Amino acid sequence: MFARVHSALRAFIGPMLQRPRMLQMAALCYRGQGTRREYLLVTSRDTGRWIIPKGWPMRGLSSDETALREAWEEAGVKRGKAAPEPIGHYTYDKMRDSGLAVPVEALVYSVEVKELAEEFPEADQRKRKWVSADEAAEMVRESELKLLFLEQATDDKTD
């Protein structure tokens, strides 16, 4: 009986106590077509885990332009074209310097990479690597991002 009451209270009160998600824009950078398509991953600055470029909204830039700017700053995408609409999203908890985790939703924009630069703003802070969608799904930690890469892998095989 107690377990049912506890579960009901948690289901009702829990959402009221949660913080709203903050919003970021992310770039799913790719090159090539069909089964030859590759995706660009970068390492995070804090833990070195594999991620896609992402960042906070920027005044004066649309969401897709923000994703393209993050692709430049974090991965060195010198020339690229971002899709105007997101292809998906994923959620994760961002750890603040205070140690507090903040829930974040990242809107993901597809970015066709036409040219990479050797020198870019965060070149000395990150590694980058081209991989297949299946490999990317294995390398990233966030489960919803894994699913997004697995969807891309399926799409790549039908192109």
N, C-alpha and C positions, 0 to 999 in steps of 0.2 A: 504494500500500500504506500509506504513512504517513498519507495523508488518511483512509483508512478507520479506522485505529487511533486517530487523533486524534479523529475523529467519534464513535467508540464510547466512548472515554474521557470525552469531553465529555458524551455522553448519560447515562453512568453516574454520573460524579462531579459534574457540574454541579448536579443537583437537591440534592445533599447540602450544597453550598456556598451555596445560595440562602437568604436570610432568609425566615422565614415572613411571610405577608401580615398586616398589621394590619387591623382591621375598623372601618369607619365605617357610619353610617346616613345615607341620603340621601332627600330628599323630591322626588318628581316632582309638582309642584303644577300643578293644572289648574282650569279653569272652563269651563262650557258643555258641550254634548252634541254627539255626532256630528261632522259636518263643521264645526260652529261651535266645537268645542273648541279652547281655547288653553292653552299651557303657559308657566309663569313661569320665566324664566332670570334669574340674577343674575351680576354680574361678580365675579371672584375679587379678593381684596384685594391680592395680590402682583403679578400680571401683567395684570389687567383682562380676562382671557379669560372667555367665557360658560360658566357652570356651573349645576348645580342645587345647592340648599342641602344641606350634608352636614356631619357632625361625628362626633366620637368618642363611644362609649357613655357614658351618664351614670348614675351610681349612683342607684338608686331609680326609674329610668324604664325601661320596656320599649323594645324596638327601635323600634316604631312611634311611641311617645311621644317618643323621642329625635329621630326624623325630623321630627315635628311641631314640637318645640322649635327645631330648626335652621331650619325654615321661618319661624318667628317671628323669631328672632334675625337671620337673614341676609336675609330677603325681606319681613318685615313681615306674615306671614299671621296676622292677628288672630283670625279664627275659621276653623277648617278641620277636616276629618275625615280621619284617616289610615286606610288599609286595614290590617287586623291582620297580614297576611302580605305579604312582599315580592313585587313583580311582576317582579323581576329583580335583576341585579347588574352591576357593571362594575369593572374594575381600572385602576389608574393608579399612577404613581410620584409620591409627595409629596416635594418638596424640603424638607429640614430647614434650619434656620438655619445648621447646620454645613456645608451644601453637599452632604450625603449624601442620596441618594434612597432612600426607604423604600417598598417595595411595599405597596399598600393595596387591599383589596376593599371596595367600597361596596354594601351592600344597599339596594335602591331600593324605597321605599314610595310608593304613590299617595296623594296628598293632595288632596281636593276643597276648594278655597278658597271660603269663603263671604263673607269680608270681609278687606280689606287695611287696614293702618294706615299713615298718613303718617309717623308717628314710631315707630321701632323701634330696637333696640340698635345695629345696624350700618348705619343709614340714611345716615350721612355717609361710609361707607367703600365703598359698593356702588351700582351702578345696577341697575335691574330692568326687565324687558321681557316683555310677553305676546306670544307668537308661535305659529304653527301647529306641529304636530309636524314637518312637512317643513322649515320654517325652522329649528327648533331643531336638527335633525340637521345642517344646514349650519353652524350657529353654534358648536356644541360641538366640542372638539378630540379627546376620548377616543373611539376607534373603537367600543368596546362600548356606550358611551352613545349614540352616533349610531345604532347598530342598534336600541337600545331605543326611541328616538324614531321610527325608521322602522316598527317594529312597531306603535307607538301610532297612527301615521298610517294604517296599513292597518286597524286596528281602528276608528278614528274614521270611516272611509269606509263601514264595514259596519254601524255603529250606526244 
